[in-house]
């Protein structure tokens, strides 16, 4: 390295979120996650979704939208009725939400606005089975705040993959849920090195001015 060369200096994950460059990514907050079967098989998860995650997710969406951030949803939904386009993992796991199924619709309390983007996916990782990277770059997004289900699966994948693609990732911890508290907390510890871990109040408080420049 020549004497005149300089290295960029980074001061850690303590940036203000610029609303115009921020996307709130709501992962799999859909009717398939709140069926009677889910309530019977995963009572802890079902309770956490309704009493904690969805109310906080709603506050996140409303606050971020008012600040001028983009709201983007992803839902598990096949491109076909029989799910033949699904990933091998979803086939082996017997996960199929057919195209057009009511189970693919976003939960009513956090439903998309008319012009929000909704991306169907057929894998755990939204960056693997949708064109979200292309969409985010077209929108000029640098900051991605992730919320949804479940913490140690699809949220984990979104955080890690987004970080590897160069986005500043944030996890809204109290707007996510997993099948047990141990799994939720374990996931946050595992992928916390790839993102900022903040509750919804912290996320909304980290928005800077609409015309802020980094």
TIBALO-903923 format. One record per residue (C-alpha): x, y, z. Coordinates in nm, 3 decimals. Example, Ala and Ser with C-alpha at 12.3 -4.5 7.8 and 13.67 -1.06 7.14 Angstrom:
! residues 2
((1.230, -0.450, 0.780)),
((1.367, -0.106, 0.714)),
! end
This chain:
! residues 214
((0.000, 0.000, 0.000)),
((0.134, 0.341, -0.093)),
((0.181, 0.606, 0.174)),
((-0.098, 0.810, 0.020)),
((-0.355, 0.529, 0.044)),
((-0.621, 0.540, 0.313)),
((-0.861, 0.282, 0.451)),
((-1.226, 0.351, 0.516)),
((-1.308, 0.378, 0.885)),
((-1.613, 0.203, 1.023)),
((-1.744, 0.271, 1.371)),
((-1.971, -0.026, 1.423)),
((-2.344, -0.073, 1.394)),
((-2.469, 0.252, 1.538)),
((-2.603, 0.431, 1.233)),
((-2.923, 0.627, 1.210)),
((-3.174, 0.479, 0.965)),
((-3.246, 0.703, 0.667)),
((-3.617, 0.650, 0.593)),
((-3.587, 0.694, 0.216)),
((-3.318, 0.424, 0.211)),
((-3.487, 0.187, 0.456)),
((-3.711, -0.113, 0.395)),
((-3.915, -0.286, 0.662)),
((-3.916, -0.653, 0.560)),
((-4.210, -0.845, 0.706)),
((-4.136, -1.216, 0.673)),
((-4.414, -1.477, 0.651)),
((-4.669, -1.295, 0.869)),
((-4.942, -1.484, 0.691)),
((-5.258, -1.679, 0.767)),
((-5.073, -2.011, 0.739)),
((-4.897, -1.924, 1.066)),
((-5.215, -1.872, 1.269)),
((-5.434, -2.169, 1.181)),
((-5.609, -2.392, 1.434)),
((-5.351, -2.660, 1.355)),
((-5.067, -2.424, 1.449)),
((-5.249, -2.326, 1.770)),
((-5.277, -2.695, 1.864)),
((-4.923, -2.800, 1.771)),
((-4.734, -2.483, 1.866)),
((-4.931, -2.310, 2.145)),
((-4.636, -2.101, 2.266)),
((-4.570, -1.968, 1.917)),
((-4.939, -1.900, 1.853)),
((-4.968, -1.705, 2.178)),
((-4.651, -1.504, 2.110)),
((-4.767, -1.416, 1.760)),
((-5.096, -1.273, 1.883)),
((-4.995, -1.110, 2.211)),
((-4.649, -0.976, 2.128)),
((-4.521, -1.007, 1.772)),
((-4.821, -0.885, 1.570)),
((-4.898, -0.581, 1.793)),
((-4.532, -0.478, 1.780)),
((-4.513, -0.546, 1.407)),
((-4.814, -0.322, 1.354)),
((-4.644, -0.040, 1.548)),
((-4.327, -0.091, 1.346)),
((-4.510, -0.074, 1.014)),
((-4.715, 0.230, 1.108)),
((-4.420, 0.420, 1.252)),
((-4.186, 0.336, 0.967)),
((-4.446, 0.419, 0.704)),
((-4.507, 0.757, 0.866)),
((-4.132, 0.822, 0.849)),
((-4.124, 0.744, 0.478)),
((-3.972, 0.396, 0.479)),
((-4.067, 0.125, 0.229)),
((-4.274, -0.169, 0.357)),
((-4.207, -0.503, 0.186)),
((-4.369, -0.837, 0.262)),
((-4.268, -1.190, 0.181)),
((-4.503, -1.488, 0.213)),
((-4.463, -1.858, 0.157)),
((-4.664, -1.926, -0.157)),
((-4.596, -2.159, -0.446)),
((-4.611, -2.037, -0.804)),
((-4.830, -2.338, -0.886)),
((-5.131, -2.511, -0.731)),
((-4.948, -2.839, -0.673)),
((-4.627, -2.677, -0.555)),
((-4.405, -2.844, -0.812)),
((-4.188, -2.530, -0.819)),
((-4.104, -2.552, -0.447)),
((-3.753, -2.599, -0.315)),
((-3.651, -2.955, -0.236)),
((-3.646, -2.866, 0.133)),
((-4.008, -2.751, 0.121)),
((-4.106, -3.066, -0.064)),
((-3.930, -3.287, 0.191)),
((-4.085, -3.084, 0.473)),
((-4.431, -3.106, 0.313)),
((-4.463, -2.728, 0.302)),
((-4.694, -2.608, 0.028)),
((-4.912, -2.302, 0.027)),
((-5.075, -2.321, -0.318)),
((-5.085, -2.021, -0.547)),
((-5.381, -1.803, -0.454)),
((-5.452, -1.979, -0.125)),
((-5.601, -1.769, 0.158)),
((-5.319, -1.912, 0.373)),
((-5.076, -1.702, 0.170)),
((-5.250, -1.377, 0.260)),
((-5.085, -1.149, 0.513)),
((-5.248, -1.147, 0.858)),
((-5.518, -0.881, 0.854)),
((-5.380, -0.673, 1.143)),
((-5.058, -0.605, 0.948)),
((-5.197, -0.628, 0.594)),
((-5.015, -0.446, 0.313)),
((-5.125, -0.106, 0.190)),
((-5.238, -0.081, -0.171)),
((-4.895, -0.009, -0.317)),
((-4.676, -0.221, -0.085)),
((-4.463, -0.496, -0.240)),
((-4.545, -0.862, -0.162)),
((-4.300, -1.130, -0.275)),
((-4.397, -1.501, -0.273)),
((-4.119, -1.743, -0.182)),
((-4.071, -2.119, -0.166)),
((-3.764, -2.148, 0.054)),
((-3.653, -2.028, 0.395)),
((-3.431, -1.761, 0.249)),
((-3.605, -1.467, 0.084)),
((-3.282, -1.376, -0.096)),
((-3.267, -1.727, -0.245)),
((-3.614, -1.771, -0.394)),
((-3.726, -1.418, -0.478)),
((-3.581, -1.122, -0.667)),
((-3.571, -0.912, -0.349)),
((-3.206, -0.812, -0.396)),
((-3.289, -0.670, -0.739)),
((-3.595, -0.493, -0.599)),
((-3.412, -0.343, -0.301)),
((-3.136, -0.207, -0.521)),
((-3.387, -0.057, -0.764)),
((-3.550, 0.116, -0.466)),
((-3.216, 0.251, -0.343)),
((-3.241, 0.062, -0.015)),
((-2.938, 0.039, 0.215)),
((-3.103, -0.043, 0.549)),
((-3.326, -0.348, 0.598)),
((-3.526, -0.401, 0.917)),
((-3.655, -0.758, 0.949)),
((-3.957, -0.880, 1.147)),
((-4.176, -1.189, 1.125)),
((-4.162, -1.566, 1.159)),
((-3.989, -1.773, 1.262)),
((-3.684, -1.626, 1.434)),
((-3.451, -1.923, 1.400)),
((-3.547, -2.011, 1.043)),
((-3.663, -1.756, 0.785)),
((-3.563, -1.452, 0.993)),
((-3.217, -1.598, 1.048)),
((-3.175, -1.659, 0.674)),
((-3.289, -1.309, 0.581)),
((-3.050, -1.145, 0.826)),
((-2.743, -1.344, 0.724)),
((-2.808, -1.332, 0.350)),
((-2.887, -0.962, 0.356)),
((-2.569, -0.887, 0.548)),
((-2.362, -1.085, 0.299)),
((-2.513, -0.883, 0.015)),
((-2.408, -0.555, 0.171)),
((-2.722, -0.432, 0.342)),
((-2.720, -0.280, 0.691)),
((-2.943, -0.529, 0.868)),
((-3.159, -0.472, 1.175)),
((-3.376, -0.728, 1.354)),
((-3.686, -0.596, 1.530)),
((-3.659, -0.854, 1.808)),
((-4.000, -0.811, 1.970)),
((-4.178, -0.830, 1.633)),
((-4.046, -1.184, 1.572)),
((-4.144, -1.520, 1.723)),
((-4.023, -1.880, 1.731)),
((-4.162, -2.211, 1.856)),
((-4.005, -2.163, 2.199)),
((-3.843, -1.880, 2.393)),
((-3.517, -2.076, 2.392)),
((-3.518, -2.100, 2.014)),
((-3.603, -1.732, 1.979)),
((-3.327, -1.618, 2.211)),
((-3.077, -1.868, 2.071)),
((-3.136, -1.740, 1.720)),
((-3.083, -1.378, 1.826)),
((-2.751, -1.476, 1.983)),
((-2.651, -1.674, 1.674)),
((-2.716, -1.410, 1.408)),
((-2.666, -1.103, 1.625)),
((-2.318, -1.058, 1.483)),
((-2.468, -0.986, 1.142)),
((-2.713, -0.713, 1.242)),
((-2.838, -0.468, 1.498)),
((-3.074, -0.623, 1.754)),
((-3.336, -0.370, 1.862)),
((-3.691, -0.376, 1.989)),
((-3.949, -0.182, 1.791)),
((-3.915, 0.129, 2.007)),
((-3.541, 0.123, 1.941)),
((-3.589, 0.082, 1.568)),
((-3.834, 0.370, 1.543)),
((-3.608, 0.583, 1.760)),
((-3.314, 0.519, 1.529)),
((-3.476, 0.688, 1.228)),
((-3.288, 1.002, 1.137)),
((-3.410, 1.298, 0.938)),
((-3.578, 1.216, 0.607)),
((-3.305, 1.397, 0.414)),
((-3.016, 1.275, 0.631)),
((-2.693, 1.189, 0.456)),
((-2.449, 0.931, 0.593)),
! end
